[in-house]
Amino acid sequence: MSFLESLKLVNGKRVRQLSPIEAKRKKLSLRLPEQMEFCETHISRKSYAPKRLKTISNKVTSQQDIVAVAKRVKKWYWMSESVKMNIAFRYGASILIFGKAGKNAVEVANHPHVVEA
């Protein structure tokens, strides 16, 4: 009897714990506090630079080091032509569309209202 014949072989299917919609909602909910903090620091005229861990390999010694680097954060809000702030919610590179009307942004009066929205 060969080794392969001694194993029990089956047709396996991996079960997802989260549906794709739930996974997208979870990812969006993790980015919202980051945007709120980004906006608050923008209002108070401070810099915002969250850190993330990155593994860097040294080509000479082939040793890997973990380094904290600044994370790039794109702001989701901007000043519109009517001098009001617009907020568009992003998932990756795409902007989310709300409702059947195809609206993609929320309009607020000024910077402090961005955090409230």
C-alpha positions as CSV (number, residue, x, y, z in Angstrom):
1,M,0.0,0.0,0.0
2,S,1.4,3.4,-1.0
3,F,1.4,6.4,1.2
4,L,-1.2,8.2,-1.0
5,E,-3.6,5.2,-0.8
6,S,-3.4,5.3,3.0
7,L,-4.8,8.8,3.1
8,K,-8.5,9.6,3.1
9,L,-9.1,11.9,0.1
10,V,-12.2,14.1,-0.2
11,N,-13.6,17.0,-2.2
12,G,-13.2,19.8,0.3
13,K,-14.8,23.2,0.2
14,R,-13.7,26.1,2.4
15,V,-16.6,27.8,4.1
16,R,-16.3,31.6,4.4
17,Q,-17.0,33.0,7.8
18,L,-18.0,36.4,6.4
19,S,-20.0,37.1,3.3
20,P,-18.3,39.4,0.8
21,I,-20.7,42.2,1.8
22,E,-20.0,41.8,5.5
23,A,-16.2,41.8,4.7
24,K,-16.5,45.1,2.8
25,R,-18.6,46.6,5.6
26,K,-16.0,45.6,8.2
27,K,-13.2,47.0,6.1
28,L,-15.1,50.3,5.7
29,S,-15.8,50.5,9.4
30,L,-12.1,50.2,10.2
31,R,-11.3,53.1,7.9
32,L,-13.9,55.6,9.2
33,P,-12.2,56.3,12.5
34,E,-9.0,56.9,10.6
35,Q,-10.7,59.5,8.4
36,M,-12.3,61.2,11.5
37,E,-8.9,61.5,13.1
38,F,-7.3,62.7,9.9
39,C,-10.0,65.4,9.6
40,E,-9.7,66.5,13.3
41,T,-5.9,66.9,12.9
42,H,-6.5,68.9,9.7
43,I,-8.9,71.2,11.6
44,S,-6.4,71.7,14.4
45,R,-3.6,72.3,11.9
46,K,-1.5,69.3,13.1
47,S,0.1,66.6,11.0
48,Y,-1.4,63.1,10.9
49,A,0.9,60.2,10.0
50,P,-0.3,56.8,11.2
51,K,2.3,54.1,11.2
52,R,2.3,50.6,9.7
53,L,4.8,47.8,10.0
54,K,6.8,46.8,6.9
55,T,9.3,44.0,6.5
56,I,12.5,45.1,4.7
57,S,15.1,42.6,3.6
58,N,18.8,43.6,3.7
59,K,20.3,42.4,0.3
60,V,23.8,42.1,1.7
61,T,23.0,40.0,4.8
62,S,19.7,38.5,3.7
63,Q,18.3,39.5,7.1
64,Q,14.7,40.8,7.4
65,D,13.9,43.7,9.7
66,I,10.5,45.0,10.7
67,V,10.3,48.8,10.4
68,A,7.5,51.2,11.2
69,V,6.8,53.4,8.2
70,A,4.3,56.2,7.6
71,K,1.0,55.0,6.1
72,R,-0.4,57.0,3.2
73,V,-3.9,58.2,3.9
74,K,-6.1,59.8,1.2
75,K,-8.6,62.2,2.5
76,W,-12.2,61.5,1.6
77,Y,-13.4,65.1,1.9
78,W,-12.9,68.2,-0.3
79,M,-14.2,71.8,-0.8
80,S,-16.9,72.0,-3.5
81,E,-17.6,74.8,-5.9
82,S,-20.4,76.0,-3.6
83,V,-17.9,76.5,-0.8
84,K,-19.2,73.6,1.2
85,M,-17.5,70.4,2.2
86,N,-18.2,67.1,0.4
87,I,-17.5,63.7,1.9
88,A,-17.2,60.6,-0.4
89,F,-16.8,57.2,1.2
90,R,-14.1,55.0,-0.5
91,Y,-13.7,51.3,-0.7
92,G,-10.2,50.8,-2.1
93,A,-9.9,53.0,-5.1
94,S,-13.6,53.3,-5.8
95,I,-16.1,55.8,-4.4
96,L,-19.3,54.2,-3.0
97,I,-22.6,55.1,-4.6
98,F,-25.6,55.7,-2.3
99,G,-29.2,54.8,-3.1
100,K,-30.9,54.5,-6.4
101,A,-30.3,58.1,-7.3
102,G,-26.6,57.5,-7.8
103,K,-25.3,60.1,-5.3
104,N,-21.7,59.6,-4.2
105,A,-21.1,62.3,-1.6
106,V,-22.5,63.9,1.5
107,E,-22.5,67.7,1.7
108,V,-21.8,69.6,5.0
109,A,-21.3,73.2,5.8
110,N,-17.6,73.2,6.9
111,H,-14.7,71.2,8.4
112,P,-16.1,70.6,11.9
113,H,-19.3,69.2,10.4
114,V,-17.3,66.6,8.4
115,V,-16.4,64.7,11.6
116,E,-20.1,64.8,12.8
117,A,-21.3,63.4,9.4
